[in-house]
Amino acid sequence: MYVLFGKRVFDIVTSLAALLCLLPVMLVIAAAIRLGDRGPALFRQKRIGRDSHPFTLLKFRSLPVCTADIPSDKAKTLVATPIGRLIRRTNLDELPQLINILRGEMSVVGPRPALPSQSELIEARFLNGAVACRPGLTGLAQINAYDGMTPTKKACWDGRYAACITFVNDMRIIISTFRYLLKPPPVY
């Protein structure tokens, strides 16, 4: 029952409440990005969603305008804007994805949305059933050192999640995500 109805209700309530509470923070971040280099505050990127349907992922822009689309684990090699370094270290760049969740393109918990160029990850998720999940703001792979993983390992964690979606598991992942966010940020 949770997978069919409860998860979507949870996503709507959680994303709407978070958007309302975090709106002042989001406005300050957007203004700081705009003042920093005059480019748009939001970064839009095509990603692969549930059942391999593409959608436009929203993030606060942390890199200079016209930076190429690359997977997040490769983004550390690029030079971020001053505000970009801060929002990336604190994961505040992910806040606009609450809009993706509210629109039904994403979920609070699920596999991170892949770039269309990440064919190995997409194929592995197709084979283990994780492609049937809405992509998530956080997920089982994220709390297990996502950026250092191979596509096969990421898909393995995503498949484990897809095989056992429950409210309790989602809450465990959310709590583990907050523990991860409270760790000192990495220095780039």
GROMACS elastic network, one bead per residue, 0.5 to 0.9 nm:
[ bonds ]
;  ai    aj funct       b0    kb
    1     4     6  0.52376   500
    1     5     6  0.60684   500
    1     6     6  0.65692   500
    1     7     6  0.87228   500
    2     5     6  0.55032   500
    2     7     6  0.54294   500
    2     8     6  0.83795   500
    2   165     6  0.80525   500
    2   166     6  0.64743   500
    2   167     6  0.67379   500
    3     6     6  0.62187   500
    3     7     6  0.55242   500
    3     8     6  0.78676   500
    3   165     6  0.66924   500
    3   166     6  0.71219   500
    3   167     6  0.85876   500
    4     7     6  0.70130   500
    4     8     6  0.77049   500
    5     8     6  0.56597   500
    5     9     6  0.63894   500
    5    10     6  0.87214   500
    6     9     6  0.50906   500
    6    10     6  0.59814   500
    6    11     6  0.85102   500
    6   167     6  0.81556   500
    7    10     6  0.50246   500
    7    11     6  0.61207   500
    7    12     6  0.87144   500
    7   107     6  0.80513   500
    7   108     6  0.88467   500
    7   166     6  0.83901   500
    7   167     6  0.74086   500
    8    12     6  0.62034   500
    8    13     6  0.86298   500
    8   104     6  0.78090   500
    8   107     6  0.74901   500
    9    12     6  0.51873   500
    9    13     6  0.61654   500
    9    14     6  0.84022   500
   10    13     6  0.53088   500
   10    14     6  0.58674   500
   10    15     6  0.83281   500
   10   107     6  0.89625   500
   10   108     6  0.83680   500
   11    14     6  0.52352   500
   11    15     6  0.58466   500
   11    16     6  0.82654   500
   11   101     6  0.64560   500
   11   102     6  0.69143   500
   11   104     6  0.82806   500
   11   106     6  0.85658   500
   11   107     6  0.58690   500
   11   108     6  0.58434   500
   11   109     6  0.86384   500
   12    15     6  0.53947   500
   12    16     6  0.59385   500
   12    17     6  0.84189   500
   12   101     6  0.70774   500
   12   102     6  0.53370   500
   12   103     6  0.83901   500
   12   104     6  0.81677   500
   12   107     6  0.87796   500
   13    16     6  0.53361   500
   13    17     6  0.60524   500
   13    18     6  0.84841   500
   13   102     6  0.84568   500
   14    17     6  0.52719   500
   14    18     6  0.60155   500
   14    19     6  0.84882   500
   14    98     6  0.87168   500
   14   102     6  0.87465   500
   14   108     6  0.79204   500
   15    18     6  0.50722   500
   15    19     6  0.59480   500
   15    20     6  0.85355   500
   15    97     6  0.89085   500
   15    98     6  0.52254   500
   15    99     6  0.72745   500
   15   100     6  0.89827   500
   15   101     6  0.63791   500
   15   102     6  0.58782   500
   15   107     6  0.89509   500
   15   108     6  0.77055   500
   16    19     6  0.51228   500
   16    20     6  0.62095   500
   16    21     6  0.86411   500
   16    98     6  0.76901   500
   16    99     6  0.83389   500
   16   101     6  0.89514   500
   16   102     6  0.67495   500
   17    20     6  0.52127   500
   17    21     6  0.61728   500
   17    22     6  0.84641   500
   18    21     6  0.51182   500
   18    22     6  0.57739   500
   18    23     6  0.81245   500
   18    95     6  0.89970   500
   18    98     6  0.75579   500
   19    22     6  0.51834   500
   19    23     6  0.55895   500
   19    26     6  0.85839   500
   19    95     6  0.82931   500
   19    96     6  0.85725   500
   19    98     6  0.66948   500
   19    99     6  0.78643   500
   20    23     6  0.54361   500
   20    24     6  0.84365   500
   21    24     6  0.75119   500
   21    25     6  0.84819   500
   22    25     6  0.52648   500
   22    26     6  0.61089   500
   22    27     6  0.86719   500
   22    95     6  0.84541   500
   23    27     6  0.61218   500
   23    28     6  0.86787   500
   24    27     6  0.51523   500
   24    28     6  0.63354   500
   24    29     6  0.87243   500
   25    28     6  0.51955   500
   25    29     6  0.62406   500
   25    30     6  0.86401   500
   26    29     6  0.51001   500
   26    30     6  0.60926   500
   26    31     6  0.85722   500
   26    60     6  0.89244   500
   26    92     6  0.84787   500
   26    95     6  0.74518   500
   26    96     6  0.80825   500
   27    30     6  0.50715   500
   27    31     6  0.61164   500
   27    32     6  0.85622   500
   28    31     6  0.51433   500
   28    32     6  0.61211   500
   28    33     6  0.86554   500
   29    32     6  0.50903   500
   29    33     6  0.62032   500
   29    34     6  0.86474   500
   29    41     6  0.80593   500
   29    60     6  0.79676   500
   29    83     6  0.81403   500
   29    87     6  0.80884   500
   29    92     6  0.84569   500
   29    93     6  0.87221   500
   30    33     6  0.52176   500
   30    34     6  0.62377   500
   30    35     6  0.86250   500
   30    40     6  0.83585   500
   30    41     6  0.50447   500
   30    42     6  0.76243   500
   30    60     6  0.72989   500
   30    61     6  0.87544   500
   31    34     6  0.51162   500
   31    35     6  0.60613   500
   31    36     6  0.84354   500
   31    41     6  0.74456   500
   32    35     6  0.51255   500
   32    36     6  0.59239   500
   32    37     6  0.89315   500
   32    41     6  0.83892   500
   32    83     6  0.69174   500
   33    36     6  0.50599   500
   33    37     6  0.66838   500
   33    38     6  0.73519   500
   33    39     6  0.74385   500
   33    40     6  0.75570   500
   33    41     6  0.54975   500
   33    42     6  0.88395   500
   33    60     6  0.81359   500
   33    61     6  0.72819   500
   33    62     6  0.78848   500
   33    81     6  0.84556   500
   33    82     6  0.89270   500
   33    83     6  0.63970   500
   33    84     6  0.76432   500
   34    37     6  0.59400   500
   34    39     6  0.57188   500
   34    40     6  0.62118   500
   34    41     6  0.57552   500
   35    38     6  0.56509   500
   35    39     6  0.83507   500
   36    39     6  0.81778   500
   36    81     6  0.76750   500
   36    82     6  0.76617   500
   36    83     6  0.72397   500
   37    40     6  0.87295   500
   37    64     6  0.77179   500
   37    65     6  0.83837   500
   37    81     6  0.80457   500
   38    41     6  0.85282   500
   39    42     6  0.88089   500
   39    61     6  0.86310   500
   39    64     6  0.79470   500
   39    65     6  0.62052   500
   40    43     6  0.73126   500
   40    60     6  0.88305   500
   40    61     6  0.73994   500
   40    65     6  0.80009   500
   41    59     6  0.85322   500
   41    60     6  0.57696   500
   41    61     6  0.56095   500
   41    62     6  0.86467   500
   42    58     6  0.65292   500
   42    59     6  0.56610   500
   42    61     6  0.52363   500
   42    62     6  0.89726   500
   42    96     6  0.79290   500
   43    57     6  0.80495   500
   43    58     6  0.58359   500
   43    59     6  0.51480   500
   43    60     6  0.56460   500
   43    62     6  0.82479   500
   44    56     6  0.60264   500
   44    57     6  0.56079   500
   44    59     6  0.66155   500
   44    60     6  0.86684   500
   44    61     6  0.85246   500
   45    55     6  0.82034   500
   45    56     6  0.53782   500
   45    57     6  0.52279   500
   45    58     6  0.68292   500
   45    59     6  0.83893   500
   45    69     6  0.75375   500
   45   115     6  0.82542   500
   46    54     6  0.64475   500
   46    55     6  0.56711   500
   46    57     6  0.61351   500
   46   114     6  0.88941   500
   46   115     6  0.67356   500
   46   116     6  0.73292   500
   47    53     6  0.84388   500
   47    54     6  0.55148   500
   47    55     6  0.55481   500
   47    56     6  0.61136   500
   47    57     6  0.62478   500
   47   113     6  0.58386   500
   47   114     6  0.55097   500
   47   116     6  0.60367   500
   48    51     6  0.83166   500
   48    52     6  0.54194   500
   48    53     6  0.57125   500
   48    55     6  0.63348   500
   48    56     6  0.86629   500
   48   113     6  0.57417   500
   48   114     6  0.53520   500
   48   115     6  0.60924   500
   48   116     6  0.60511   500
   48   122     6  0.81122   500
   48   135     6  0.82339   500
   49    52     6  0.53008   500
   49    53     6  0.50596   500
   49    54     6  0.54809   500
   49    55     6  0.62910   500
   49   105     6  0.68363   500
   49   106     6  0.73832   500
   49   113     6  0.60380   500
   49   114     6  0.76250   500
   49   131     6  0.76456   500
   49   132     6  0.87147   500
   49   133     6  0.80505   500
   49   134     6  0.61504   500
   49   135     6  0.58143   500
   50    53     6  0.58490   500
   50    54     6  0.81654   500
   50   105     6  0.76459   500
   50   106     6  0.80741   500
   50   113     6  0.87210   500
   50   130     6  0.86326   500
   50   131     6  0.57843   500
   50   132     6  0.54014   500
   50   133     6  0.53964   500
   50   135     6  0.64491   500
   51    54     6  0.89753   500
   51   126     6  0.83906   500
   51   130     6  0.88132   500
   51   131     6  0.52758   500
   51   132     6  0.50043   500
   51   133     6  0.73414   500
   51   134     6  0.80663   500
   52   122     6  0.79381   500
   52   126     6  0.84735   500
   52   131     6  0.64474   500
   52   132     6  0.80672   500
   54   116     6  0.80994   500
   55   100     6  0.89625   500
   55   105     6  0.69374   500
   56   100     6  0.81999   500
   56   105     6  0.85738   500
   57    96     6  0.85256   500
   57    97     6  0.67477   500
   57   100     6  0.67654   500
   57   105     6  0.85442   500
   57   106     6  0.88789   500
   57   113     6  0.83076   500
   58    61     6  0.89704   500
   58    94     6  0.77147   500
   58    95     6  0.84202   500
   58    96     6  0.54468   500
   58    97     6  0.54027   500
   58    98     6  0.86782   500
   58    99     6  0.77455   500
   58   100     6  0.70187   500
   59    62     6  0.84882   500
   59    92     6  0.88067   500
   59    93     6  0.54661   500
   59    94     6  0.52562   500
   59    95     6  0.67609   500
   59    96     6  0.52223   500
   59    97     6  0.62957   500
   60    84     6  0.82763   500
   60    87     6  0.81147   500
   60    92     6  0.77307   500
   60    94     6  0.66721   500
   60    95     6  0.74089   500
   60    96     6  0.66350   500
   61    64     6  0.77469   500
   61    65     6  0.82311   500
   61    81     6  0.88251   500
   61    84     6  0.68251   500
   61    93     6  0.69331   500
   62    80     6  0.57145   500
   62    81     6  0.59323   500
   62    82     6  0.82500   500
   62    83     6  0.68990   500
   62    85     6  0.67439   500
   62    86     6  0.85902   500
   62    87     6  0.71205   500
   62    88     6  0.67830   500
   62    93     6  0.70348   500
   63    66     6  0.85008   500
   63    67     6  0.66316   500
   63    75     6  0.88120   500
   63    78     6  0.76118   500
   63    79     6  0.68092   500
   63    81     6  0.55118   500
   63    84     6  0.61794   500
   63    85     6  0.85188   500
   64    67     6  0.60052   500
   64    79     6  0.79195   500
   64    80     6  0.66345   500
   64    81     6  0.61854   500
   64    84     6  0.87500   500
   67    70     6  0.87688   500
   67    78     6  0.86469   500
   69    75     6  0.89968   500
   69   115     6  0.84920   500
   70    73     6  0.82564   500
   70    74     6  0.64007   500
   70    75     6  0.65912   500
   70   115     6  0.79463   500
   70   117     6  0.87196   500
   71    74     6  0.55207   500
   71    75     6  0.66135   500
   71   114     6  0.80640   500
   71   115     6  0.68230   500
   71   117     6  0.87071   500
   71   118     6  0.80089   500
   72    75     6  0.50312   500
   72    76     6  0.75742   500
   72   147     6  0.74461   500
   73    76     6  0.65849   500
   73    77     6  0.87674   500
   73   146     6  0.84208   500
   73   147     6  0.50170   500
   73   148     6  0.73185   500
   74    77     6  0.59913   500
   74    78     6  0.78643   500
   74   147     6  0.86723   500
   75    78     6  0.54156   500
   75    79     6  0.83816   500
   75    80     6  0.87431   500
   76    79     6  0.76271   500
   76    80     6  0.84126   500
   76   188     6  0.70179   500
   77   188     6  0.87473   500
   79    85     6  0.85675   500
   80    83     6  0.79349   500
   80    84     6  0.53235   500
   80    85     6  0.55889   500
   80    88     6  0.87301   500
   81    85     6  0.62078   500
   81    86     6  0.88305   500
   82    85     6  0.54493   500
   82    86     6  0.69099   500
   83    86     6  0.52257   500
   83    87     6  0.62721   500
   83    88     6  0.84686   500
   84    87     6  0.52516   500
   84    88     6  0.58393   500
   84    89     6  0.83747   500
   84    93     6  0.78142   500
   85    88     6  0.52632   500
   85    89     6  0.60680   500
   85    90     6  0.86470   500
   85   188     6  0.84706   500
   86    89     6  0.52794   500
   86    90     6  0.62958   500
   86    91     6  0.83993   500
   86    92     6  0.82141   500
   86    93     6  0.89360   500
   87    90     6  0.52079   500
   87    91     6  0.56896   500
   87    93     6  0.52205   500
   87    94     6  0.85527   500
   88    92     6  0.62733   500
   88    93     6  0.56236   500
   88    94     6  0.82207   500
   89    92     6  0.78598   500
   89    93     6  0.87729   500
   89   185     6  0.56051   500
   89   186     6  0.68682   500
   89   187     6  0.80075   500
   89   188     6  0.88606   500
   90    93     6  0.78574   500
   90   181     6  0.72174   500
   90   185     6  0.68730   500
   91    94     6  0.57911   500
   91    95     6  0.78350   500
   91   181     6  0.78030   500
   92    95     6  0.55559   500
   92    96     6  0.87004   500
   93    96     6  0.73199   500
   93    97     6  0.88299   500
   94    97     6  0.57187   500
   94    98     6  0.80258   500
   94   137     6  0.76559   500
   95    98     6  0.58280   500
   95    99     6  0.82435   500
   95   137     6  0.89523   500
   96    99     6  0.56383   500
   96   100     6  0.73149   500
   97   101     6  0.62860   500
   97   102     6  0.85971   500
   97   106     6  0.77899   500
   97   137     6  0.69589   500
   98   102     6  0.61873   500
   98   103     6  0.86226   500
   98   106     6  0.83473   500
   98   107     6  0.86600   500
   98   108     6  0.80467   500
   98   137     6  0.80157   500
   99   102     6  0.50003   500
   99   103     6  0.61470   500
   99   104     6  0.86433   500
   99   105     6  0.87880   500
   99   106     6  0.87800   500
  100   103     6  0.51432   500
  100   104     6  0.63423   500
  100   105     6  0.52593   500
  100   106     6  0.55189   500
  100   107     6  0.80422   500
  101   104     6  0.51363   500
  101   105     6  0.57592   500
  101   107     6  0.51481   500
  101   108     6  0.67034   500
  101   136     6  0.81261   500
  101   137     6  0.81909   500
  102   105     6  0.76785   500
  102   106     6  0.77932   500
  102   107     6  0.82825   500
  103   106     6  0.76375   500
  104   107     6  0.70695   500
  104   134     6  0.81539   500
  105   134     6  0.67562   500
  105   135     6  0.75068   500
  106   109     6  0.83595   500
  106   110     6  0.79998   500
  106   113     6  0.82810   500
  106   133     6  0.88803   500
  106   134     6  0.51678   500
  106   136     6  0.54487   500
  106   137     6  0.72784   500
  107   110     6  0.62525   500
  107   133     6  0.85821   500
  107   134     6  0.56890   500
  107   135     6  0.59325   500
  107   137     6  0.65174   500
  107   138     6  0.85154   500
  108   134     6  0.89964   500
  108   135     6  0.82261   500
  108   136     6  0.51127   500
  108   137     6  0.50731   500
  108   138     6  0.63700   500
  108   139     6  0.82390   500
  108   170     6  0.84421   500
  108   174     6  0.82922   500
  109   112     6  0.86077   500
  109   134     6  0.82874   500
  109   135     6  0.73477   500
  109   137     6  0.58726   500
  109   138     6  0.50419   500
  109   139     6  0.50979   500
  109   140     6  0.81387   500
  109   170     6  0.61964   500
  109   171     6  0.88352   500
  109   173     6  0.74188   500
  109   174     6  0.74197   500
  110   113     6  0.86162   500
  110   130     6  0.85919   500
  110   133     6  0.64785   500
  110   134     6  0.61389   500
  110   137     6  0.69806   500
  110   138     6  0.62206   500
  110   140     6  0.74074   500
  110   141     6  0.89979   500
  110   158     6  0.74153   500
  110   161     6  0.73838   500
  110   162     6  0.79502   500
  110   170     6  0.85911   500
  111   114     6  0.85057   500
  111   130     6  0.72839   500
  111   131     6  0.84360   500
  111   133     6  0.72735   500
  111   134     6  0.73584   500
  111   136     6  0.52735   500
  111   137     6  0.80255   500
  111   138     6  0.71597   500
  111   139     6  0.54506   500
  111   140     6  0.73455   500
  111   141     6  0.72246   500
  111   142     6  0.83587   500
  111   154     6  0.84423   500
  111   155     6  0.82028   500
  111   157     6  0.84137   500
  111   158     6  0.54543   500
  111   159     6  0.87154   500
  111   161     6  0.80259   500
  111   162     6  0.85629   500
  112   134     6  0.88803   500
  112   135     6  0.52071   500
  112   136     6  0.52147   500
  112   137     6  0.65256   500
  112   138     6  0.66526   500
  112   139     6  0.67772   500
  112   141     6  0.81903   500
  112   142     6  0.78876   500
  112   158     6  0.86161   500
  113   134     6  0.83590   500
  113   135     6  0.50153   500
  113   136     6  0.69358   500
  113   137     6  0.85341   500
  114   117     6  0.79887   500
  114   118     6  0.62269   500
  114   119     6  0.86207   500
  114   121     6  0.73672   500
  114   122     6  0.69792   500
  114   135     6  0.84361   500
  115   118     6  0.54205   500
  115   119     6  0.82523   500
  115   122     6  0.87149   500
  116   119     6  0.66504   500
  116   122     6  0.80788   500
  117   120     6  0.85990   500
  117   122     6  0.89415   500
  118   121     6  0.55707   500
  118   122     6  0.63270   500
  118   123     6  0.87353   500
  118   151     6  0.81261   500
  119   122     6  0.50277   500
  119   123     6  0.59537   500
  119   124     6  0.84739   500
  120   123     6  0.52220   500
  120   124     6  0.61595   500
  120   125     6  0.86371   500
  120   151     6  0.63612   500
  120   152     6  0.74752   500
  121   124     6  0.51689   500
  121   125     6  0.61727   500
  121   126     6  0.85864   500
  121   150     6  0.86081   500
  121   152     6  0.64173   500
  121   153     6  0.89859   500
  121   154     6  0.74313   500
  121   155     6  0.61520   500
  122   125     6  0.51615   500
  122   126     6  0.61745   500
  122   127     6  0.87490   500
  122   131     6  0.73884   500
  122   151     6  0.85904   500
  122   155     6  0.80806   500
  123   126     6  0.50015   500
  123   127     6  0.63056   500
  123   128     6  0.88590   500
  123   131     6  0.87269   500
  123   155     6  0.88745   500
  124   127     6  0.51260   500
  124   128     6  0.63956   500
  124   129     6  0.86202   500
  124   130     6  0.84467   500
  124   131     6  0.87713   500
  124   151     6  0.78277   500
  124   152     6  0.64825   500
  124   154     6  0.89640   500
  124   155     6  0.57528   500
  124   156     6  0.79341   500
  124   159     6  0.87832   500
  125   128     6  0.52423   500
  125   129     6  0.58840   500
  125   131     6  0.51781   500
  125   132     6  0.85778   500
  125   152     6  0.87133   500
  125   154     6  0.88315   500
  125   155     6  0.53415   500
  125   156     6  0.79098   500
  125   158     6  0.71292   500
  125   159     6  0.67099   500
  126   129     6  0.53778   500
  126   130     6  0.63185   500
  126   131     6  0.51128   500
  126   132     6  0.79029   500
  127   130     6  0.79152   500
  127   131     6  0.82664   500
  127   159     6  0.87803   500
  128   131     6  0.78202   500
  128   155     6  0.76839   500
  128   156     6  0.76977   500
  128   158     6  0.82585   500
  128   159     6  0.52678   500
  128   160     6  0.84986   500
  128   162     6  0.82358   500
  128   163     6  0.86972   500
  129   132     6  0.58706   500
  129   133     6  0.79338   500
  129   158     6  0.85984   500
  129   159     6  0.61734   500
  129   162     6  0.65588   500
  129   163     6  0.77839   500
  130   133     6  0.55269   500
  130   134     6  0.86669   500
  130   155     6  0.75009   500
  130   156     6  0.89639   500
  130   158     6  0.56985   500
  130   159     6  0.50058   500
  130   160     6  0.82303   500
  130   161     6  0.75925   500
  130   162     6  0.51594   500
  130   163     6  0.80324   500
  131   134     6  0.77187   500
  131   135     6  0.84168   500
  131   158     6  0.87812   500
  131   159     6  0.86660   500
  131   162     6  0.85028   500
  132   162     6  0.78419   500
  133   136     6  0.84924   500
  133   162     6  0.66351   500
  135   138     6  0.85157   500
  135   139     6  0.85916   500
  136   139     6  0.61721   500
  138   141     6  0.81587   500
  138   142     6  0.60854   500
  138   143     6  0.77868   500
  138   173     6  0.75617   500
  138   174     6  0.72857   500
  138   177     6  0.70683   500
  139   142     6  0.52518   500
  139   143     6  0.66575   500
  139   144     6  0.89163   500
  139   157     6  0.86155   500
  139   158     6  0.76139   500
  139   161     6  0.78667   500
  139   170     6  0.82657   500
  139   173     6  0.63909   500
  139   174     6  0.80023   500
  139   177     6  0.82382   500
  140   143     6  0.55426   500
  140   144     6  0.65765   500
  140   146     6  0.87281   500
  140   154     6  0.88126   500
  140   157     6  0.59583   500
  140   158     6  0.65382   500
  140   160     6  0.81113   500
  140   161     6  0.63875   500
  140   170     6  0.89733   500
  140   173     6  0.63683   500
  141   144     6  0.50940   500
  141   145     6  0.67452   500
  141   146     6  0.52734   500
  141   149     6  0.85583   500
  141   153     6  0.82567   500
  141   154     6  0.56718   500
  141   155     6  0.80689   500
  141   156     6  0.83422   500
  141   157     6  0.51928   500
  141   158     6  0.63698   500
  141   161     6  0.87320   500
  142   145     6  0.57176   500
  142   147     6  0.77585   500
  142   154     6  0.85457   500
  142   173     6  0.89654   500
  142   177     6  0.77856   500
  143   146     6  0.69424   500
  143   173     6  0.71786   500
  143   176     6  0.64489   500
  143   177     6  0.60094   500
  143   180     6  0.70101   500
  144   149     6  0.88724   500
  144   157     6  0.84498   500
  145   148     6  0.60267   500
  145   149     6  0.69286   500
  146   149     6  0.54668   500
  146   150     6  0.86193   500
  146   153     6  0.88687   500
  146   154     6  0.67706   500
  147   150     6  0.84572   500
  149   152     6  0.79353   500
  149   153     6  0.58690   500
  149   154     6  0.60844   500
  150   153     6  0.52346   500
  150   154     6  0.62956   500
  150   155     6  0.86386   500
  151   154     6  0.51065   500
  151   155     6  0.61115   500
  151   156     6  0.85374   500
  152   155     6  0.51443   500
  152   156     6  0.61334   500
  152   157     6  0.88738   500
  153   157     6  0.64603   500
  153   158     6  0.86210   500
  154   157     6  0.53383   500
  154   158     6  0.62022   500
  154   159     6  0.86177   500
  155   159     6  0.59268   500
  155   160     6  0.85166   500
  156   159     6  0.50892   500
  156   160     6  0.63243   500
  156   161     6  0.87416   500
  157   160     6  0.50803   500
  157   161     6  0.63299   500
  157   162     6  0.87155   500
  158   161     6  0.50720   500
  158   162     6  0.61651   500
  158   163     6  0.86722   500
  159   163     6  0.61652   500
  159   164     6  0.88419   500
  160   163     6  0.52505   500
  160   164     6  0.66566   500
  160   165     6  0.89284   500
  161   164     6  0.54259   500
  161   165     6  0.60686   500
  161   169     6  0.84349   500
  162   165     6  0.58922   500
  164   169     6  0.77623   500
  165   168     6  0.84840   500
  165   169     6  0.65672   500
  165   170     6  0.71649   500
  166   169     6  0.52024   500
  166   170     6  0.61934   500
  166   171     6  0.86252   500
  167   170     6  0.50644   500
  167   171     6  0.61529   500
  167   172     6  0.86296   500
  168   171     6  0.51288   500
  168   172     6  0.62260   500
  168   173     6  0.87284   500
  169   172     6  0.50204   500
  169   173     6  0.62548   500
  169   174     6  0.86355   500
  170   173     6  0.51564   500
  170   174     6  0.61933   500
  170   175     6  0.86537   500
  171   174     6  0.50069   500
  171   175     6  0.60857   500
  171   176     6  0.84621   500
  172   175     6  0.51853   500
  172   176     6  0.60733   500
  172   177     6  0.85068   500
  173   176     6  0.50184   500
  173   177     6  0.60296   500
  173   178     6  0.87168   500
  174   178     6  0.64108   500
  174   179     6  0.87648   500
  175   178     6  0.51958   500
  175   179     6  0.63802   500
  175   180     6  0.87077   500
  176   180     6  0.61789   500
  176   181     6  0.86409   500
  177   181     6  0.61626   500
  177   182     6  0.86747   500
  178   182     6  0.62303   500
  178   183     6  0.89175   500
  179   182     6  0.52024   500
  179   183     6  0.67750   500
  180   183     6  0.54640   500
  180   184     6  0.87963   500
  181   184     6  0.78384   500
  181   185     6  0.78707   500
  182   185     6  0.82287   500
  183   186     6  0.88743   500
